[in-house]
């Protein structure tokens, strides 16, 4: 359990991460690898709805996925999408990326090598990382019109799906921190952060939700 204040603060961060984009037909759907198979589910659903003719799943493994997804995040996503009815011929796999910037750069290179033109793209991420993924994509591949997407879950529903509220809040705090830190490092475009969201982030950090912070602020 966490305090009511911490829950309310985490809800603020959750809401801010949601970009509020309406899915529409795009040149490609790019599913960003992670521990969350819901990304693959949502990407497959968008494909079935005719929102993209081709899918790229991108991602190697990380410390949180190497045991659960030993063949790589992108390969496990591909297998999941095929289980859900997506034809294998519609899926490209990018198996090497280890961060969001690489997800986008390597996916771009793969699509260019296949001769697939990209004017717009559905960017499918975890719900609490929509804005972070969008800001990174706009920096790395600014020529594309990006449409953010994620599994349509509320904060409470996502916590219930993982059964670990502390982990979810830690991840929210980490995603929020990167919106401030990474633009200065050239990794993403700047985002205007509302005062109430910034204050919520500071309160959660002070309460110890720091396991997902980058090293410079975790110290």
Backbone as a ProteinNet text record, in pm:
[ID]
protein_1_A
[PRIMARY]
XXXXXXXXXXXXXXXXXXXXXXXXXXXXXXXXXXXXXXXXXXXXXXXXXXXXXXXXXXXXXXXXXXXXXXXXXXXXXXXXXXXXXXXXXXXXXXXXXXXXXXXXXXXXXXXXXXXXXXXXXXXXXXXXXXXXXXXXXXXXXXXXXXXXXXXXXXXXXXXXXXXXXXXXXXXXXXXXXXXXXXXXXXXXXXXXXXXXXXXXXXXXXXXXXXXXXXXXXXX
[TERTIARY]
83.3	0	87.8	36	103.4	3.6	53.5	-33.4	-128	-235.8	-330.6	-262.8	-174.5	-102.7	-14.3	56.9	143.1	60.4	-52.6	-139.7	-186.2	-230.7	-276.7	-163.6	-43.5	71.6	105.5	102.1	130.2	24	-100.3	-206.8	-179.9	-129.8	-93.4	13.9	116.7	222.9	169.1	84	23	-54.7	-139.1	-220.6	-133.7	-24.9	61.9	133.3	166.4	234.6	144.1	13.9	-77.2	-82.2	-53.7	-52.6	-192.9	-285.4	-422.3	-441.9	-352.1	-365.8	-473.3	-546.7	-644.4	-575.8	-573.8	-510	-571.5	-487	-532	-437.4	-477.1	-390.3	-256.9	-148.7	-12.7	67.6	186.6	272.8	318.8	337.4	393	352.1	349.1	334.1	463.9	520	645	616.5	636.1	614.5	746.3	757	881.8	894.8	1003.8	1025.5	1034.2	987.3	989.4	945.9	921.5	870.6	722.4	654.9	509.2	459	406.5	351.6	226.6	170.4	57.3	90.8	217.4	259.2	237.5	275.1	253.4	104.4	26.2	-118.2	-180.8	-143.5	-200.4	-155.7	-29.7	19.3	-55.9	-77.3	-152.2	-295.8	-357.2	-494.2	-501.8	-403.9	-400.7	-384.2	-301.7	-286.3	-419.2	-486.4	-613.5	-719.7	-707.6	-801.7	-763.8	-658.4	-617.7	-542.3	-481.3	-410.3	-268.1	-214.7	-80	-65.3	1.2	18.6	137	225.5	344	376	433.5	472.7	623.3	686.1	823.2	821	870.9	894.8	1044.5	1079.1	1218	1258.1	1372	1423.9	1501.4	1612	1693.3	1640.4	1723	1678.5	1739.1	1685	1736.1	1744.6	1787.9	1798.3	1662.7	1554.9	1422.1	1357.1	1417.1	1352.6	1437.3	1564	1650.4	1607.4	1545	1498.5	1361.2	1272.3	1136.4	1130.2	1221.7	1221	1360.4	1405.5	1544.3	1576.5	1476.6	1501.5	1499	1480.5	1475.8	1333.3	1318.1	1185.1	1112.4	1182.7	1117.2	1070.7	1148.5	1109.7	989.7	986.5	869.8	746.1	763.6	651.7	600.4	692.5	653.4	571.6	620.1	549.2	409.3	399.7	270.1	175.6	224.1	138.9	89.8	175.4	133.9	26.1	41.4	-62.9	-196.5	-189.8	-311	-362.8	-302.1	-356	-287.7	-178	-105	-18.4	-24.4	60.3	208.2	291	434.4	492.8	433.7	485.3	468.1	383.6	358.4	446.7	534.8	613.4	761.5	825.9	971.3	1023	1139.6	1198.3	1332.2	1348.1	1474.8	1525	1629	1662.1	1773.2	1824.1	1946.6	1930.3	1823.9	1809.3	1800.1	1866.9	1867.9	1819.4	1774.2	1710	1617.8	1540.2	1437.9	1498.8	1609.5	1675.2	1717.8	1776.7	1816.4	1694.2	1585.1	1462.3	1425.1	1430.5	1388.8	1493	1619.2	1723.1	1734.5	1734.5	1750	1626.1	1508.2	1386.3	1386.6	1431.7	1441.3	1534.3	1650.5	1746	1687	1615.6	1554.5	1450.2	1365.6	1262	1321.8	1425.4	1491.4	1556.9	1617.1	1680.3	1577.9	1455	1348.8	1276.5	1315.5	1252.3	1109.9	1079.1	944.2	941.5	872.4	866.4	780.2	823.4	751.7	724.4	597.3	554.5	492.7	431.9	367.6	385.1	379.4	401	323.3	261.5	203.3	316	334.3	441.7	377.9	394.8	325	421.6	384.8	471	388.5	454.3	382.7	302.5	188.9	105.5	177.9	268	332.9	455.7	477.1	592.2	554.4	427.1	386.2	461.8	460.6	521.6	672.5	734.7	878.9	913.7	838.2	865.4	842	734.5	702.1	811.7	856.8	960.5	1091.4	1120.5	1240.7	1226.7	1111.6	1089.3	1097.6	1041.4	1045.3	1187.6	1274	1413.6	1491.9	1473.2	1553.6	1508.8	1379.1	1325	1220	1261.3	1166.1	1084.6	1125.9	1053.2	919	902.2	782.5	676.3	549.8	439	406.6	424.7	411.8	274.1	217.8	90.8	114.4	99.4	127.1	10.8	44.3	-58.2	-5.9	-97.7	-63.9	-190.4	-175.6	-291.2	-382.3	-511	-602.3	-640.1	-550.1	-571.8	-561.4	-641.6	-626.3	-506.2	-464.7	-355.4	-388	-507.9	-547.1	-546	-593.1	-595.5	-453.9	-364.2	-227.2	-159.3	-180.1	-125.8	-179.2	-308.6	-368.2	-311.5	-278.1	-224.6	-86.1	-7.4	128	134.8	32	28.3	150.1	197.4	314.3	309.6	237.3	218.1	349.1	439.4	566.8	648.5	648.1	720.6	662.1	529.6	466.6	499	492.5	522.4	669.9	758.4	899.7	919.6	851.2	867.1	809.6	699.2	642.9	739.1	798	893.4	1014.9	1062.9	1175.8	1143.5	1024.7	984.6	972.7	918	903.1	1038.5	1130.5	1263.3	1330.8	1316.6	1383.6	1330.4	1204.3	1150.6	1223.8	1280.9	1357.4	1504.7	1560.1	1704.2	1746.7	1673.9	1720.2	1721	1629.4	1643.3	1776	1825.3	1953.6	2069.2	2049.4	2153.4	2136.2	2035.9	2015.4	1941.2	1875.3	1809.7	1663.8	1599.7	1459	1428.5	1312.5	1271.9	1221.1	1223.4	1176.6	1025.3	978.2	835.9	804.9	695.7	653.7	589.2	645.6	597.1	516.1	387.5	304.8	357.5	330.1	380.5	329.8	202.5	148.9	213.7	248	316.2	458.2	527.9	663.2	662.7	563.2	554.5	524.4	437.7	406.2	530.4	607.4	731.6	826.8	843.1	934.7	888.2	758.1	707.8	732.9	707.2	728.5	876.4	961.4	1104.7	1147.6	1093.6	1127.1	1078.1	971.5	918.6	994.7	1091.2	1176.4	1145.9	1060.6	1030.8	1138.5	1255.9	1374	1448.1	1397.2	1476.2	1496.3	1413	1424.2	1483	1537.7	1601.4	1736.8	1774.7	1911	2010.5	2131.7	2228.9	2252.3	2254.9	2290.5	2192.3	2062.8	1966.5	1940	1975.5	1951.6	2050.9	2167.9	2268.4	2220.4
-119.1	0	125.5	234.9	363	466.4	583.2	685.8	741.1	802.6	865.6	973.8	1051.6	1156.7	1097.7	990	927.7	873.4	814	763.4	877.7	987.7	1102.3	1161	1167.1	1218.5	1128	997.1	902.8	912.9	935.4	953.1	1075.2	1182.3	1301.2	1269.4	1196	1158.1	1067.3	973.6	882.3	960.7	1052.9	1130.4	1215.3	1269.9	1353.8	1272.8	1149.3	1065.6	1030.5	1032.9	999.3	1113.6	1085.7	1189	1221.5	1128.7	1154	1150.7	1084.7	1075.2	973.2	1002.4	908.1	823.1	691.2	607.8	631.4	633.8	651	573.4	544.7	468.4	538.3	460.8	512.2	417.8	461.3	380.7	252.6	258.5	146.2	160	48.3	47.8	-3.8	70	31.5	0.9	-125	-168	-169.3	-87.4	-73.3	-184.8	-258.8	-372.5	-333.4	-422.8	-403.3	-532.8	-526.1	-642.5	-665	-568.1	-564.7	-619.7	-742.7	-801.4	-728.8	-643.8	-563.9	-475.1	-438	-359.7	-440.8	-567.9	-654.9	-673.5	-690.5	-708	-586.3	-468.1	-345.1	-323.4	-351.8	-338	-432.5	-555.2	-651.5	-604	-548.5	-498.9	-383.4	-294.2	-183.7	-235.8	-338.1	-399.4	-458.2	-530.3	-593.1	-488.9	-371	-261.9	-186.3	-228.8	-164.9	-35.2	-17.7	106.7	109.9	-4	-8.7	-138.3	-132.7	-254.5	-339.3	-282.1	-354.8	-314.5	-409.3	-388.7	-406.3	-321.7	-345.8	-363.9	-477.4	-496.7	-479.3	-396.1	-360.7	-378.1	-443.1	-456.9	-584.7	-571.8	-688.2	-740.9	-742.7	-776	-674.6	-671.9	-585.9	-668.4	-605.6	-679	-728.1	-661.1	-703	-803.8	-828.3	-918.3	-1036.5	-1039.4	-1144.3	-1284.2	-1297.5	-1430.7	-1461.6	-1361.7	-1383.3	-1390.8	-1321.3	-1316.2	-1347.9	-1469.8	-1503.7	-1491.3	-1498	-1485.4	-1340.3	-1249.5	-1107.3	-1054.9	-930.3	-871.2	-868.9	-828.4	-816.7	-951.9	-1056.8	-1189.8	-1242.3	-1220.6	-1261.8	-1182.8	-1054.9	-975.3	-1033.1	-1068.3	-1125.4	-1252.6	-1340.1	-1464.8	-1437.7	-1339.6	-1304.9	-1252.1	-1165.2	-1109	-1217.2	-1312.3	-1423.1	-1506.7	-1530.1	-1600.1	-1527.2	-1395.5	-1313.7	-1293.1	-1360.3	-1359.6	-1270.2	-1204.3	-1122	-1213.2	-1201.3	-1287.8	-1254.8	-1358.8	-1338.6	-1247.5	-1249.8	-1168.5	-1019.2	-981.6	-840	-786.8	-872	-834	-831.6	-721.2	-711.2	-707.9	-769.3	-776.4	-705.7	-614	-544.8	-591.1	-676.9	-746.8	-687	-570.3	-522	-401.1	-326.7	-200.6	-225.3	-138.6	-151.4	-25.5	72.4	189	250.2	349.9	402.6	468.1	540.4	601	498	388.8	281.4	215.4	199.7	145.3	220	351.6	432.9	434.8	451.1	456.1	323.9	214.3	83.7	45.3	83.7	56.5	135.1	258.4	339.6	273.5	229.7	165.6	38.5	-38.6	-162.3	-133.3	-34.5	-0.4	56.6	137.4	191.1	79.4	-17.3	-129.1	-212.7	-219.2	-294.5	-210.8	-83.4	1.9	41.1	47.4	82.4	230.8	314.2	456.9	481.3	574.1	603.1	752.6	787.6	925.9	946.7	841.6	847.4	712.7	712.6	587.9	586.2	473	447.1	403.1	474.3	445.8	381.9	250.2	175.7	149.1	197.8	187.8	143.6	131.5	110.4	236.4	225.1	343.7	456.1	422.4	527.6	586.3	547.3	601	659.4	688.9	745.6	874.9	969	1099.4	1087.9	1006.5	987	928.8	828.4	767.4	868.1	944.8	1044.6	1150.3	1201	1304.4	1251.5	1124.7	1064.2	1047.6	998.7	977.3	1108	1214.8	1344.6	1396.3	1360.9	1401.8	1316.1	1185	1091.3	1086.8	1099.1	1082.1	1190.1	1315.5	1427.2	1436.1	1367.1	1375.1	1300.7	1215.1	1131.4	1199.1	1180.9	1223.6	1109.2	1133.3	1028.3	1030	911.6	894.3	796.2	844.7	761.9	668	548.9	450.9	362.9	312.9	217.4	143.4	42.5	-33.4	59.9	65.6	159.6	113.3	138.9	103.2	227	231	335.8	304.3	403	381.3	265.6	266.3	159.4	23.4	17	-110.1	-159.1	-66.6	-109	-160.2	-90.9	-138.2	-277.1	-296.5	-426.9	-535	-499.4	-599.1	-645.8	-559.1	-595.6	-639.4	-603.2	-639.1	-587.5	-468.5	-410.9	-259.7	-193.3	-49.4	26.5	-21.3	47.9	45.2	-66.3	-75.9	19.8	24.3	112.5	258.7	297	436.1	466.5	372.6	391.4	415.9	339	352.9	486.4	529	658.9	772.6	764.1	867.1	867.8	749.5	742	799.9	769.5	824.1	975.5	1026.7	1170.8	1240.7	1180.8	1240.6	1255.6	1155.5	1158.9	1270.4	1309.8	1420.7	1550.9	1560.6	1679.9	1665.7	1546.9	1526.1	1504.3	1421.8	1380.3	1489.5	1587.5	1694.7	1769.2	1788.4	1855.9	1773.1	1642.9	1553.7	1523.1	1583.6	1567.3	1442.1	1373.9	1247.3	1262.4	1375.1	1393.6	1542.7	1574.5	1714.3	1758.6	1889.5	1946.4	1933	1903.8	1900.5	2002	2076	2169.6	2090.2	2099.5	2020.8	2111.5	2083.8	2167.2	2168.4	2277.4	2292	2181.8	2142.2	2040.1	1904.5	1877.6	1751.9	1753.3	1865.6	1877.7	1862.1	1920.1	1909	1766.2	1698.8	1559.2	1472	1495.5	1421.5	1441.6	1564.6	1593.2	1526	1526.5	1460.3	1310.1	1248.5	1104.3	1069.4	1150.9	1127	1137.6	1236.2	1254.1	1137.9	1071.3	955.9	827.7	834.5	718.1	636.9	687.7	615.2	648.4	593.3	637.1	525.8	404.8	293.3	302.9	379.7	390.4	524.3	601.4	725.8	699.8	787.7	778.1	819.1	772.8	779.4	919.9	1018.1	1152.7	1209.8	1165.5	1214.6	1113.7	987.9	887.7	902.4	966.6	980.9	1074.3
0	0	0	-53.6	-48	4.6	41	97	-9.5	38.3	-53.7	-136	-70.9	-142.6	-252.3	-220.6	-320.6	-437	-406.5	-513.3	-603.5	-541.9	-620.2	-704.8	-647	-722.2	-839.5	-815.1	-923.5	-1033.4	-994.1	-1092.8	-1181.5	-1121.6	-1198.8	-1303.6	-1260.6	-1353.4	-1463.1	-1425.7	-1523.1	-1628.7	-1583	-1675.8	-1768.7	-1715.2	-1796.8	-1904	-1873.9	-1972.9	-2090.2	-2071	-2179.7	-2280.4	-2405	-2506.8	-2559.3	-2544.5	-2588.1	-2738.5	-2809.9	-2955.1	-2993.3	-3097.4	-3150.7	-3257.3	-3243	-3346.1	-3483.3	-3584.4	-3722	-3812.4	-3935.1	-4025	-4048.3	-4035.1	-4051.2	-4139.5	-4176	-4262	-4194.5	-4061.5	-3986.7	-3841	-3771.3	-3625.3	-3565.7	-3471.4	-3407.3	-3261.3	-3222.2	-3084.4	-3009.5	-2907.1	-2831.9	-2728.7	-2737.5	-2649.1	-2502.8	-2417	-2272.2	-2206.1	-2075.4	-2002.5	-2028.3	-2088.8	-2095.1	-2228.3	-2227.8	-2350.1	-2398.1	-2313.5	-2356.1	-2474.9	-2488.1	-2605.1	-2732.6	-2728.9	-2844.7	-2871.2	-2765.7	-2781.4	-2849	-2801.2	-2855.9	-2999.8	-3029.3	-3166.2	-3259.5	-3214	-3294.8	-3317.6	-3215.6	-3229.1	-3328.5	-3324.5	-3419.9	-3563.2	-3579.4	-3711.4	-3759.1	-3671.6	-3709.4	-3744.9	-3687	-3717	-3844.4	-3911.5	-4035	-4016.4	-3899.8	-3870.5	-3925.3	-3967.2	-4025.1	-4103.7	-4220.1	-4299.9	-4256.4	-4175.3	-4131	-3988.3	-3914.9	-3775.9	-3763.8	-3683.3	-3639.5	-3488.5	-3442.7	-3300.1	-3276.3	-3180	-3158.6	-3013.1	-2989.7	-2854.5	-2834.6	-2761.4	-2723.6	-2590.4	-2488.4	-2353.3	-2257.4	-2136.5	-2030.9	-1903.8	-1796.4	-1670.2	-1621	-1663	-1619.6	-1713.4	-1831.6	-1927.4	-1970	-1933.5	-1989.2	-1947	-1828.8	-1787.5	-1845.2	-1847.3	-1895.8	-2047.7	-2114.8	-2260.5	-2313.7	-2296.1	-2329.6	-2478.2	-2564.8	-2708.6	-2753.7	-2660.6	-2693.3	-2691.3	-2646.6	-2634.9	-2768.9	-2874.8	-3005.3	-3057.8	-3032.4	-3078.7	-3000.9	-2870.5	-2790.6	-2832	-2864.7	-2915.1	-3047.3	-3136	-3264.6	-3244.8	-3156.8	-3130.6	-3075.4	-2986.2	-2927.9	-3035.8	-3122.1	-3226.6	-3322.8	-3355.1	-3442.5	-3373.6	-3243.4	-3167.6	-3177.6	-3187.8	-3192.6	-3334.4	-3430.9	-3566	-3666	-3627	-3722.5	-3809.6	-3941.1	-4025.2	-4006	-4004.9	-3986.4	-4093.1	-4212.1	-4322.2	-4298.5	-4203.7	-4174.7	-4062.8	-4008.6	-3890.8	-3924.2	-3890.3	-3894.2	-3751.4	-3729.8	-3596.2	-3596.9	-3503.2	-3480.8	-3344.5	-3337.9	-3214.3	-3129.4	-3165.8	-3101.9	-3011	-3022.4	-2948	-2797.8	-2721.9	-2575.7	-2505	-2579.4	-2520.3	-2625.2	-2584.6	-2675.3	-2797.9	-2780.1	-2894.2	-2996.5	-2949.2	-3040.6	-3103.2	-3027	-3084.8	-3211.5	-3204.4	-3318.1	-3429	-3393.9	-3497	-3570.7	-3496.4	-3559.6	-3641	-3592.3	-3669.4	-3799.1	-3792.7	-3914.1	-4016	-3969.3	-4059.3	-4120.6	-4040.8	-4090.4	-4197.6	-4171.6	-4268.7	-4397.4	-4383.8	-4503.1	-4583.6	-4514.3	-4584.4	-4659.5	-4606.5	-4674.1	-4779.4	-4792.3	-4891.4	-4857	-4729.3	-4683.4	-4647	-4723.3	-4690.8	-4567.8	-4483.7	-4359.4	-4351.4	-4362.7	-4343.7	-4206.3	-4154	-4022.7	-3955.3	-3822.8	-3749.9	-3620	-3592.8	-3461.6	-3368.4	-3261.5	-3166.6	-3043.8	-3030.1	-2925.4	-2810.8	-2693.5	-2575.7	-2455.4	-2342	-2217	-2185.2	-2116	-2091.8	-2019.3	-1927.1	-1848.7	-1918.4	-2043.7	-2116.3	-2252.3	-2272.6	-2401.5	-2431.9	-2337	-2363.6	-2380.1	-2297.7	-2309.6	-2446.7	-2491.4	-2621.7	-2734.2	-2723.2	-2825.2	-2835.4	-2721.2	-2720.7	-2779.2	-2755.2	-2812	-2963.1	-3007	-3150	-3227.9	-3171.4	-3240	-3253.4	-3160.3	-3167.7	-3266	-3258.7	-3337.2	-3483.9	-3507.8	-3643	-3667.6	-3676.9	-3680.5	-3809.3	-3913.8	-4039.9	-4036	-3938	-3929.4	-3843	-3880.4	-3795.2	-3698.9	-3570.9	-3470.5	-3404.8	-3390.9	-3322	-3207	-3084.6	-2967.6	-2938.5	-2890.2	-2854.9	-2742.2	-2663.4	-2557.2	-2518.1	-2435.8	-2388.1	-2309	-2342.6	-2275.9	-2135.2	-2040.6	-1901.8	-1813.6	-1709.1	-1609.3	-1520.6	-1443.6	-1349.3	-1254.8	-1199.4	-1106.3	-1175	-1298.5	-1371	-1399	-1430.8	-1459.4	-1332.6	-1221.9	-1093.9	-1063.8	-1084.4	-1057.2	-1148.3	-1272.7	-1366.7	-1325.6	-1263	-1220.6	-1075.8	-997.7	-856.2	-779.1	-816.8	-749.7	-765.2	-675.7	-688.2	-674.5	-588.4	-570.5	-699.8	-768.7	-894.8	-997.7	-1007.6	-1105.3	-1075.3	-947.7	-912.7	-938.2	-905.5	-936.3	-1086.3	-1169.5	-1314.5	-1363.4	-1303.2	-1338.7	-1304.7	-1186.6	-1144.6	-1237.5	-1273.1	-1365	-1501.2	-1553.6	-1683.4	-1677.3	-1567.4	-1552.5	-1543.2	-1469.5	-1456.1	-1591.6	-1676.3	-1805.8	-1895.4	-1875.3	-1952.8	-1923.7	-1803.8	-1767.4	-1800.5	-1779.9	-1792.8	-1938	-2011.4	-2143.6	-2249.9	-2247.2	-2346.2	-2334.2	-2212.3	-2193.3	-2247.5	-2255.6	-2306.1	-2454.6	-2516.6	-2659.8	-2700.5	-2603.5	-2633.8	-2674.6	-2642.4	-2675.3	-2683.1	-2739	-2745.4	-2607.9	-2587.3	-2461.1	-2450.6	-2329.8	-2301.6	-2191.4	-2206.7	-2103.2	-1990.5	-1871.4	-1757.7	-1665.4	-1646.4	-1559.3	-1415.6	-1344.8	-1208.4	-1115.9	-1131	-1040.2	-1065.5	-1190.2	-1222.7	-1166.8	-1182	-1127.4	-975.6	-909.4	-763.1	-720.2	-794.8	-763.1	-776.4	-881.6	-901.5	-784.3	-739.6	-629.4	-501.1	-475	-354	-358.8	-472.3	-483.6	-470.1	-528.7	-514.9	-368.7	-298	-156.7	-72.1	-117.2	-43.8	-73.8	-163.8	-186.8	-310.4	-399.4	-523.1	-625.8	-605.7	-680.4	-753.9	-752.3	-806.3	-957.2	-1027.4	-1173.5	-1218.4	-1126.8	-1164.9	-1228.8	-1321	-1374.4	-1266.8	-1280.9	-1172	-1120	-1207.5	-1163.2	-1062.4	-1068.4	-971.2	-860.9	-883.2	-780.7	-665.5	-694.6	-590.8	-481.2
[MASK]
+++++++++++++++++++++++++++++++++++++++++++++++++++++++++++++++++++++++++++++++++++++++++++++++++++++++++++++++++++++++++++++++++++++++++++++++++++++++++++++++++++++++++++++++++++++++++++++++++++++++++++++++++++++++++++

